Amino acid sequence: MIFVDACLKKQTKYTPVWMMRQAGRYLPEYMRVRAEAGDFLSLCKDYKRASEVTIQPVDILGVDAAILFSDILVVPLEMGMGLKFLKGEGPVFDEPIKTQDDLDKLDANKAVKNLNYVYDTIKLTRENLANDKALIGFLGAPWTLATYMIEGQGSKNYAICKKMLYSNPELLHKILDNVTKACIGYAKMQIRSGVNAIQIFDSWAAALEESAFFEFSWSYILRIVDEIKREFADFPVIVFPKGISGYLPKISGNFDVFGVDWSTPIELAKAHLADKYVLQGNMEPTRLYSQSAIDEGIDKILSVMQGQNHIFNLGHGILPDIPVQNAKYFIKQVQERSARG
Amino acid sequence: MIFVDACLKKQTKYTPVWMMRQAGRYLPEYMRVRAEAGDFLSLCKDYKRASEVTIQPVDILGVDAAILFSDILVVPLEMGMGLKFLKGEGPVFDEPIKTQDDLDKLDANKAVKNLNYVYDTIKLTRENLANDKALIGFLGAPWTLATYMIEGQGSKNYAICKKMLYSNPELLHKILDNVTKACIGYAKMQIRSGVNAIQIFDSWAAALEESAFFEFSWSYILRIVDEIKREFADFPVIVFPKGISGYLPKISGNFDVFGVDWSTPIELAKAHLADKYVLQGNMEPTRLYSQSAIDEGIDKILSVMQGQNHIFNLGHGILPDIPVQNAKYFIKQVQERSARG
């Protein structure tokens, strides 16, 4: 698989490419299956339909890897937290964690067992996916999951989390520790079920100043990476802490691939990380509105990375109003423009 | 004035300090005056009340500088764009700019004249403010203003702006050019009216990838800086492009002070900029929830900057639910802990 080869720094014929949120709302085929499933969470739990939308972008766009269709919040959901996705408001937890007692009601081991619909999605997808296409599993970083579990929903300033961080850091660490246990078990079960790589999304990394990021987020990500590597030494692990270009000088760990968001200049990421890690990214997602902007963005990133230790991707998820023909054009252009004799 | 001295790299007895949004909702005294004025825009246009809330934080907290109470969007408003502030939704322009014709209806010169209520606020404030306290004027960077003028309101992905940027960059440049003319005239009039320094807020700088930032935002900021400096050579100019720590290696210009947001490690800003510029910032605003977090944050930043070319501030605006006693504590602790023999 060209994608896995690139994760492991092997030479590839071209730079493999996929897109975050490639199984998503810009695809009419996805919208049809989602409507059949009823709502977003029902689609996550319906392993046949989840597998179908996982494979769609491979068939339609020709990406080099599929990414499991699911949501990062299934982990706290299956730890025992009631979760709804409200139209226009996003995810809402019925009872956010405020105290140790609230935390004690949650069960990390139960979550790892209850997530069997995800493992079923993985098994079915791996059966139906072409042999040369990788299947990427994923999970949310403990910090990002904890922001939802504590705030109860998405947040602008993370005020409740920050009050806990500064006034009761012990409780925040206990929450993160418990979520991390669930994440480790969940990641290992995804691997045993057949994913070929796994990505840890720290979507709200940038909610933390540098010292807090390393204490409350990065340390838990590294614990997950180390636990995966202890059991699956050569298994490719991708980390994607978003919006922390200022913290790159201090980034290191046992992972293989570092996801570069679009606000981090690729030259900067290369300077800090490319001697040890494969870089994944980082095209500005709104370039997909225009084919000439796609060409320019691809050429710039390819000229910096020179086919070395690089996986192409957008620097954030594909937007819902991108024309499908532009998404196709993007994938094809990356594969053609990066082709090596 | 200790604040102006610090802007101009003169030695000061302690590190001067103020807070972005210090005339704001966390202050009961501000809420009272705002209620009297009726609504936010009416308060901006009522020079007596605007002056009153400008001075409040100096009296209540003992900050070393007042910042003009106003809003960045008064510039497009007075260029001729209908503007409302809707509860819970923020600013909304009646007719966003879509075409050259829309742009042709706007008048930069008229804006500079019509903003006389701001100049009146400045004159009255400068009369009533203690001689040792600076008054900071401000304006929005052209790119940040243009995002509102084009999207019609705040935006998550800036999709309309990005479509214009990639498909019709000429029109975007024309809009920015026109706004920049208004900004230059407005800045000069603020200076003539009596402000002691001026800050250019590029709140949405991080909406742009690196190359687009330098082309569509930073170049216009530098034009404003240069025009100010041509007429007022020693007048302190502060720039605050938010969220661009990845672009710091390429930042330079004729400004005096660089505002460091809290997501940029102060060591990183120091390494890139402190040989040429005064740094302003950069404490994490949620530290103000806790006095021990305040102490820790102050000590860390002071230990890096060592009293050299530094103005203390938060790395973003003060949040509405910060207790006033913590804001007071913050200001006092900065002034005491940074005091030099």
Chai-1 contact restraints between the chains, C-beta under 6 A:
chainA,res_idxA,chainB,res_idxB,connection_type,confidence,min_distance_angstrom,max_distance_angstrom,comment,restraint_id
A,K162,B,T286,contact,1.0,0.0,6.0,A-B,restraint_1
A,K163,B,Y289,contact,1.0,0.0,6.0,A-B,restraint_2
A,Y166,B,Y289,contact,1.0,0.0,6.0,A-B,restraint_3
A,Y166,B,S290,contact,1.0,0.0,6.0,A-B,restraint_4
A,Y166,B,A293,contact,1.0,0.0,6.0,A-B,restraint_5
A,S167,B,S290,contact,1.0,0.0,6.0,A-B,restraint_6
A,A206,B,S263,contact,1.0,0.0,6.0,A-B,restraint_7
A,E209,B,W262,contact,1.0,0.0,6.0,A-B,restraint_8
A,E209,B,E284,contact,1.0,0.0,6.0,A-B,restraint_9
A,E210,B,P265,contact,1.0,0.0,6.0,A-B,restraint_10
A,S245,B,S245,contact,1.0,0.0,6.0,A-B,restraint_11
A,S245,B,G246,contact,1.0,0.0,6.0,A-B,restraint_12
A,G246,B,S245,contact,1.0,0.0,6.0,A-B,restraint_13
A,G246,B,T264,contact,1.0,0.0,6.0,A-B,restraint_14
A,G246,B,P265,contact,1.0,0.0,6.0,A-B,restraint_15
A,G246,B,L268,contact,1.0,0.0,6.0,A-B,restraint_16
A,W262,B,E209,contact,1.0,0.0,6.0,A-B,restraint_17
A,S263,B,A206,contact,1.0,0.0,6.0,A-B,restraint_18
A,T264,B,G246,contact,1.0,0.0,6.0,A-B,restraint_19
A,P265,B,E210,contact,1.0,0.0,6.0,A-B,restraint_20
A,P265,B,G246,contact,1.0,0.0,6.0,A-B,restraint_21
A,L268,B,G246,contact,1.0,0.0,6.0,A-B,restraint_22
A,E284,B,E209,contact,1.0,0.0,6.0,A-B,restraint_23
A,T286,B,K162,contact,1.0,0.0,6.0,A-B,restraint_24
A,Y289,B,K163,contact,1.0,0.0,6.0,A-B,restraint_25
A,Y289,B,Y166,contact,1.0,0.0,6.0,A-B,restraint_26
A,S290,B,Y166,contact,1.0,0.0,6.0,A-B,restraint_27
A,S290,B,S167,contact,1.0,0.0,6.0,A-B,restraint_28
A,A293,B,Y166,contact,1.0,0.0,6.0,A-B,restraint_29
